[in-house]
């Protein structure tokens, strides 16, 4: 899958891309499971890990929809909006359904989604800072 760089042509994702999208969230979910298991709240750890995993799925779906855009051509707003609303609607429905059925600890799944967003933001800011330093 190729990604469009704001400063250049379409490029294939490098190893840093895989780290940002999959490895870092998986490591954080594993740590959450380990800590939750140690303190005796394995369900909380599972829900947090599930939230991070659901966020990663959303990130991968976003990457796939972004890769389908044709570089140089003006993207059709209706297609982008429909794709984003469908993806976010599906992720929200799944998250709220799991949170409802996993009461009273289900809210932790939403915390896992928020953790993934923070990880994703930190990784993107780090990549942007590296690119800015390189020129």
C-alpha positions in Angstrom: 0.0 0.0 0.0 1.3 3.4 -0.9 0.9 6.6 1.1 0.8 10.1 -0.2 3.5 12.3 1.4 2.5 16.0 1.8 5.9 17.0 0.5 6.4 14.7 -2.4 5.1 11.9 -4.6 3.4 8.7 -3.5 5.8 6.5 -1.6 5.7 3.0 -0.2 5.5 2.9 3.6 8.7 2.1 5.3 9.5 0.0 8.4 8.6 3.0 10.6 5.1 2.9 9.2 4.5 -0.7 10.5 6.0 0.4 13.9 3.5 3.2 14.2 0.4 1.4 13.0 0.8 -2.1 14.6 3.9 -2.8 16.7 3.7 0.1 19.2 -0.1 -0.4 19.9 0.4 -4.2 20.2 3.3 -3.6 22.7 1.2 -1.2 24.8 -1.8 -3.6 24.8 0.5 -6.5 25.9 1.8 -4.3 28.8 -1.7 -3.4 29.8 -2.6 -7.1 29.8 0.4 -8.0 31.9 -0.2 -5.2 34.5 -3.9 -5.9 34.7 -3.2 -9.6 35.2 -0.7 -8.9 37.9 -3.1 -6.7 39.9 -5.9 -9.2 39.4 -8.1 -7.3 36.9 -7.6 -9.3 33.7 -11.0 -8.2 32.2 -9.9 -4.6 32.4 -6.6 -5.4 30.7 -8.5 -7.3 28.0 -10.9 -4.4 27.4 -8.0 -1.9 27.2 -6.2 -4.2 24.8 -9.4 -4.6 22.7 -9.8 -0.8 22.6 -6.2 -0.4 21.3 -6.8 -3.2 18.8 -10.0 -1.6 17.6 -8.2 1.7 17.2 -5.5 -0.1 15.2 -8.1 -1.6 12.9 -9.5 1.9 12.4 -6.0 3.2 11.6 -5.5 0.4 9.1 -8.9 1.1 7.5 -7.9 4.8 7.3 -4.6 3.9 5.6 -6.4 1.7 3.1 -9.0 4.4 2.2 -6.2 7.0 1.9 -4.2 4.8 -0.3 -7.1 4.5 -2.7 -7.1 8.2 -3.4 -5.5 9.1 -6.7 -2.5 11.5 -6.3 -2.8 14.6 -8.3 -6.6 14.2 -8.9 -9.0 16.2 -6.8 -10.6 13.8 -4.4 -14.4 13.7 -4.4 -15.6 15.0 -1.1 -18.7 12.8 -1.1 -16.5 9.6 -1.4 -14.2 10.8 1.4 -17.1 11.7 3.7 -18.9 8.5 3.1 -15.8 6.4 3.7 -15.0 8.3 7.0 -18.5 8.1 8.3 -18.9 4.5 7.5 -15.5 3.6 9.1 -16.1 5.7 12.2 -19.7 4.5 12.5 -18.7 0.9 12.4 -15.9 1.4 15.0 -18.2 3.4 17.3 -21.0 0.8 17.1 -18.6 -2.1 17.9 -17.0 -0.1 20.8 -20.3 0.9 22.3 -21.8 -2.6 22.0 -18.8 -4.2 23.7 -18.8 -1.5 26.4 -22.5 -2.0 27.0 -22.2 -5.8 27.3 -19.0 -5.7 29.4 -20.6 -3.5 32.1 -19.5 -2.2 34.6 -15.9 -2.3 33.2 -16.8 -1.7 29.6 -15.9 1.9 29.6 -12.2 0.8 29.7 -12.6 -0.2 26.0 -13.3 3.4 25.2 -10.2 4.4 27.2 -8.2 1.9 25.0 -9.5 3.7 21.9 -8.3 7.0 23.3 -4.9 5.5 24.2 -4.5 4.3 20.6 -5.3 7.8 19.3 -2.7 9.3 21.7 -0.1 6.7 20.5 -1.0 7.5 16.9 -0.7 11.2 17.4 2.7 10.8 19.2 4.0 8.6 16.5 2.9 11.0 13.7 4.4 14.0 15.5 7.6 12.1 15.9 7.7 11.2 12.2 6.9 14.8 11.3 9.7 16.1 13.6 12.2 13.7 12.0 11.2 14.8 8.5 11.4 18.5 9.5 15.0 17.9 10.8 16.1 16.1 7.7 15.0 19.0 5.5 
